[in-house]
Amino acid sequence: MEIIFLLIPLSLLLIGLMVWVFFWAVRSGQFDDLEGPAHRILMDDDSPSVDAPEEEENKNKE
């Protein structure tokens, strides 16, 4: 029964810490753009850049 006097304050402290971390994350912008990273993966541009052949020629000359 005495352990309850320790567990209740510890649980309240833990809950308070979790609430503080959640509000910190919201204020710092962690949840601003939830869909952007997923769309960036799907819309990845795999086409080679225009400068790629010139860079290879320069490497071969050296």
DSSP file (Angstrom, degrees, kcal/mol; ACC not computed):
  #  RESIDUE AA STRUCTURE BP1 BP2  ACC     N-H-->O    O-->H-N    N-H-->O    O-->H-N    TCO  KAPPA ALPHA  PHI   PSI    X-CA   Y-CA   Z-CA
    1    1 A M    >         0   0    0      0, 0.0     3,-0.9     0, 0.0     4,-0.4   0.000 360.0 360.0 360.0 -30.1    0.0    0.0    0.0
    2    2 A E  T >   +     0   0    0      1,-0.2     3,-1.1     2,-0.2     4,-0.4   0.778 360.0  67.8 -70.3 -24.6    2.9    2.3    0.6
    3    3 A I  T >> S+     0   0    0      1,-0.2     4,-2.5     2,-0.2     3,-1.1   0.770  87.2  68.4 -66.5 -24.2    4.1    2.0   -2.9
    4    4 A I  H <> S+     0   0    0     -3,-0.9     4,-2.1     1,-0.3    -1,-0.2   0.817  91.2  61.0 -64.3 -29.6    1.0    3.8   -4.1
    5    5 A F  H <4 S+     0   0    0     -3,-1.1    -1,-0.3    -4,-0.4    -2,-0.2   0.717 112.7  38.1 -69.9 -19.2    2.4    7.0   -2.5
    6    6 A L  H <> S+     0   0    0     -3,-1.1     4,-1.7    -4,-0.4    -2,-0.2   0.817 115.1  51.2 -94.3 -40.2    5.3    6.7   -4.9
    7    7 A L  H  X S+     0   0    0     -4,-2.5     4,-2.5     2,-0.2     5,-0.2   0.865 104.6  55.5 -70.9 -37.7    3.6    5.5   -8.0
    8    8 A I  H  X S+     0   0    0     -4,-2.1     4,-2.2     2,-0.2     5,-0.2   0.952 111.2  42.5 -64.9 -49.2    0.8    8.2   -8.1
    9    9 A P  H  > S+     0   0    0      0, 0.0     4,-2.3     0, 0.0    -1,-0.2   0.893 115.0  51.7 -64.0 -36.4    3.2   11.2   -8.1
   10   10 A L  H  X S+     0   0    0     -4,-1.7     4,-2.3     2,-0.2    -2,-0.2   0.908 110.5  47.8 -64.9 -40.5    5.6    9.4  -10.6
   11   11 A S  H  X S+     0   0    0     -4,-2.5     4,-2.5     2,-0.2    -1,-0.2   0.895 111.9  49.7 -67.7 -38.8    2.7    8.8  -13.0
   12   12 A L  H  X S+     0   0    0     -4,-2.2     4,-2.4     2,-0.2    -2,-0.2   0.895 111.4  49.6 -65.4 -39.0    1.5   12.4  -12.7
   13   13 A L  H  X S+     0   0    0     -4,-2.3     4,-2.2     2,-0.2    -2,-0.2   0.910 111.5  48.7 -64.1 -42.4    5.0   13.6  -13.4
   14   14 A L  H  X S+     0   0    0     -4,-2.3     4,-2.2     2,-0.2    -2,-0.2   0.900 111.6  48.9 -65.3 -42.0    5.3   11.3  -16.4
   15   15 A I  H  X S+     0   0    0     -4,-2.5     4,-2.3     2,-0.2    -2,-0.2   0.916 111.1  50.5 -63.3 -43.5    1.9   12.5  -17.8
   16   16 A G  H  X S+     0   0    0     -4,-2.4     4,-2.2     1,-0.2    -2,-0.2   0.891 110.1  50.3 -61.8 -39.5    3.0   16.1  -17.3
   17   17 A L  H  X S+     0   0    0     -4,-2.2     4,-2.3     2,-0.2    -2,-0.2   0.902 110.2  49.5 -65.2 -41.7    6.2   15.4  -19.1
   18   18 A M  H  X S+     0   0    0     -4,-2.2     4,-2.1     2,-0.2    -2,-0.2   0.895 111.3  49.0 -65.2 -40.2    4.4   13.8  -22.0
   19   19 A V  H  X S+     0   0    0     -4,-2.3     4,-2.4     2,-0.2     5,-0.2   0.911 111.3  50.2 -65.2 -41.9    1.9   16.7  -22.3
   20   20 A W  H  X S+     0   0    0     -4,-2.2     4,-2.2     1,-0.2    -2,-0.2   0.911 110.8  48.7 -63.0 -43.0    4.8   19.2  -22.2
   21   21 A V  H  X S+     0   0    0     -4,-2.3     4,-2.3     2,-0.2    -1,-0.2   0.893 110.9  51.6 -64.8 -39.6    6.7   17.3  -25.0
   22   22 A F  H  X S+     0   0    0     -4,-2.1     4,-2.1     2,-0.2    -2,-0.2   0.943 112.0  44.5 -62.4 -48.2    3.5   17.2  -27.1
   23   23 A F  H  X S+     0   0    0     -4,-2.4     4,-2.4     1,-0.2    -1,-0.2   0.850 111.8  53.8 -67.7 -32.6    2.9   20.9  -26.9
   24   24 A W  H  X S+     0   0    0     -4,-2.2     4,-2.0    -5,-0.2    -1,-0.2   0.918 109.1  48.9 -63.5 -43.0    6.6   21.6  -27.5
   25   25 A A  H  <>S+     0   0    0     -4,-2.3     5,-2.4     2,-0.2     6,-0.4   0.884 111.7  48.8 -65.2 -38.6    6.4   19.6  -30.7
   26   26 A V  H ><5S+     0   0    0     -4,-2.1     3,-1.0     1,-0.2     5,-0.2   0.929 113.2  46.9 -66.5 -44.5    3.3   21.4  -31.8
   27   27 A R  H 3<5S+     0   0    0     -4,-2.4    -2,-0.2     1,-0.2    -1,-0.2   0.823 109.3  54.2 -67.8 -30.9    4.8   24.8  -31.2
   28   28 A S  T 3<5S-     0   0    0     -4,-2.0    -1,-0.2    -5,-0.2    -2,-0.2   0.489 118.3-107.9 -85.9  -1.2    8.1   23.9  -32.9
   29   29 A G  T X 5S+     0   0    0     -3,-1.0     3,-1.1    -4,-0.4     4,-0.4   0.712  72.4 139.1  90.4  21.0    6.3   22.9  -36.1
   30   30 A Q  T 3 <S+     0   0    0     -5,-2.4    -4,-0.2     1,-0.2     3,-0.1   0.768  79.3  40.1 -68.8 -24.6    6.7   19.1  -36.0
   31   31 A F  T 3  S+     0   0    0     -6,-0.4     3,-0.3    -5,-0.2    -1,-0.2   0.115  85.0 102.9-111.4  20.3    3.2   18.6  -37.2
   32   32 A D  S <  S+     0   0    0     -3,-1.1     2,-0.6     1,-0.3    -1,-0.1   0.950  89.4  25.0 -70.0 -49.2    2.9   21.3  -39.9
   33   33 A D        +     0   0    0     -4,-0.4    -1,-0.3     1,-0.1     0, 0.0  -0.861  62.4 159.6-123.2  96.3    3.3   19.3  -43.0
   34   34 A L  S    S+     0   0    0     -2,-0.6     4,-0.3    -3,-0.3    -1,-0.1   0.733  78.4  40.9 -88.1 -23.0    2.3   15.6  -42.6
   35   35 A E  S  > S+     0   0    0      2,-0.1     4,-2.0     1,-0.1     5,-0.2   0.644  93.6  81.4-100.5 -16.3    1.8   14.8  -46.3
   36   36 A G  H  > S+     0   0    0      1,-0.2     4,-2.3     2,-0.2     5,-0.2   0.921  91.0  47.8 -59.7 -50.5    4.7   16.6  -47.9
   37   37 A P  H  > S+     0   0    0      0, 0.0     4,-1.5     0, 0.0    -1,-0.2   0.873 111.6  51.9 -60.9 -35.7    7.4   14.0  -47.3
   38   38 A A  H  > S+     0   0    0     -4,-0.3     4,-1.5     1,-0.2    -2,-0.2   0.896 111.4  46.7 -66.9 -39.0    5.2   11.2  -48.6
   39   39 A H  H  X S+     0   0    0     -4,-2.0     4,-2.4     1,-0.2    -1,-0.2   0.855 107.5  57.5 -70.9 -34.5    4.5   13.1  -51.8
   40   40 A R  H  < S+     0   0    0     -4,-2.3    -1,-0.2     1,-0.2    -2,-0.2   0.868 105.6  50.5 -64.3 -35.5    8.2   14.0  -52.2
   41   41 A I  H >< S+     0   0    0     -4,-1.5     3,-0.9     1,-0.2    -1,-0.2   0.917 114.1  43.8 -66.9 -42.6    9.0   10.2  -52.2
   42   42 A L  H 3< S+     0   0    0     -4,-1.5    -2,-0.2     1,-0.2    -1,-0.2   0.841 114.9  48.4 -72.7 -32.7    6.4    9.4  -54.8
   43   43 A M  T 3< S+     0   0    0     -4,-2.4    -1,-0.2    -5,-0.1     2,-0.2  -0.087  78.6 152.9 -99.9  34.6    7.2   12.4  -57.1
   44   44 A D    <   -     0   0    0     -3,-0.9     2,-0.9     1,-0.1    -3,-0.1  -0.434  44.8-130.6 -67.4 134.1   11.0   11.8  -57.1
   45   45 A D        +     0   0    0     -2,-0.2    -1,-0.1     1,-0.1    -2,-0.1  -0.779  31.1 172.1 -90.6 107.1   12.7   13.2  -60.2
   46   46 A D        +     0   0    0     -2,-0.9    -1,-0.1     2,-0.1     3,-0.1   0.429  37.9 117.0 -95.0   0.0   14.9   10.4  -61.6
   47   47 A S  S    S-     0   0    0      1,-0.1    -2,-0.0     0, 0.0     2,-0.0  -0.436  72.8-107.3 -70.7 142.4   15.8   12.1  -64.9
   48   48 A P        -     0   0    0      0, 0.0    -1,-0.1     0, 0.0    -2,-0.1  -0.326  36.5-107.3 -68.5 151.3   19.5   12.8  -65.2
   49   49 A S    >   -     0   0    0      1,-0.1     3,-0.9    -3,-0.1    -3,-0.0  -0.332  21.5-117.9 -75.3 162.1   20.6   16.4  -64.9
   50   50 A V  T 3  S+     0   0    0      1,-0.2     4,-0.4     2,-0.1    -1,-0.1   0.810 111.7  55.6 -69.7 -31.4   21.7   18.4  -68.0
   51   51 A D  T 3> S+     0   0    0      1,-0.2     4,-2.0     2,-0.1    -1,-0.2   0.524  81.1  92.9 -81.1  -5.5   25.2   18.9  -66.6
   52   52 A A  H <> S+     0   0    0     -3,-0.9     4,-1.8     1,-0.2    -1,-0.2   0.899  83.6  47.8 -61.5 -45.8   25.9   15.2  -66.1
   53   53 A P  H  > S+     0   0    0      0, 0.0     4,-2.0     0, 0.0    -1,-0.2   0.896 111.9  51.0 -64.1 -36.6   27.6   14.5  -69.6
   54   54 A E  H  > S+     0   0    0     -4,-0.4     4,-2.1     1,-0.2    -2,-0.2   0.893 108.4  51.5 -66.0 -39.1   29.9   17.5  -69.2
   55   55 A E  H  X S+     0   0    0     -4,-2.0     4,-1.8     1,-0.2    -1,-0.2   0.881 108.8  50.9 -65.7 -37.5   31.0   16.5  -65.8
   56   56 A E  H  X S+     0   0    0     -4,-1.8     4,-1.9     2,-0.2    -1,-0.2   0.888 109.2  51.1 -67.7 -38.0   31.9   13.0  -67.0
   57   57 A E  H  X S+     0   0    0     -4,-2.0     4,-1.6     1,-0.2    -2,-0.2   0.910 109.3  50.7 -63.4 -42.0   34.0   14.5  -69.9
   58   58 A N  H  X S+     0   0    0     -4,-2.1     4,-1.0     1,-0.2    -1,-0.2   0.866 109.6  50.7 -64.2 -36.5   35.9   16.7  -67.4
   59   59 A K  H  < S+     0   0    0     -4,-1.8    -1,-0.2     1,-0.2    -2,-0.2   0.875 108.9  51.4 -68.7 -37.2   36.6   13.7  -65.2
   60   60 A N  H  < S+     0   0    0     -4,-1.9    -1,-0.2     1,-0.2    -2,-0.2   0.808 105.8  55.3 -71.0 -29.0   37.9   11.7  -68.2
   61   61 A K  H  <        0   0    0     -4,-1.6    -1,-0.2     1,-0.2    -2,-0.2   0.787 360.0 360.0 -73.6 -27.9   40.3   14.5  -69.2
   62   62 A E     <        0   0    0     -4,-1.0    -1,-0.2    -3,-0.2    -2,-0.2   0.476 360.0 360.0 -75.4 360.0   42.0   14.7  -65.8
